[in-house]
Amino acid sequence: MTTQHTPAPWTVSDNAIYGSSGLIKPLIAYLDDRFADEEAANNARLIAAAPELMACLVELSNYVFDEYTASHPLCERAAEARELIKRVKGEAK
């Protein structure tokens, strides 16, 4: 899958999320100190996992459409996944 974002993995360090590509780690996001609580830490981990979650979602939705007929219940969820993927990529209607 080609990406238009900083490649995975992303890591969380203190109040920031960094990419891991290159010698200088690019800053992905900074969490304001006002939000340095458990919820903010959970959000940071979720954001850091986003590229890997996206790759898994693409792979799983492709697998479902390759392996099952359109009438299978999983295809409805896979179609929803594909719409979400389009939204993330900025391709949504």
Secondary structure as GFF3:
##gff-version 3
##sequence-region A 1 93
A	DSSP	beta_strand	10	13	.	.	.	ID=ss1
A	DSSP	beta_strand	16	19	.	.	.	ID=ss2
A	DSSP	beta_strand	27	30	.	.	.	ID=ss3
A	DSSP	three_ten_helix	33	35	.	.	.	ID=ss4
A	DSSP	alpha_helix	38	67	.	.	.	ID=ss5
A	DSSP	alpha_helix	73	89	.	.	.	ID=ss6
###
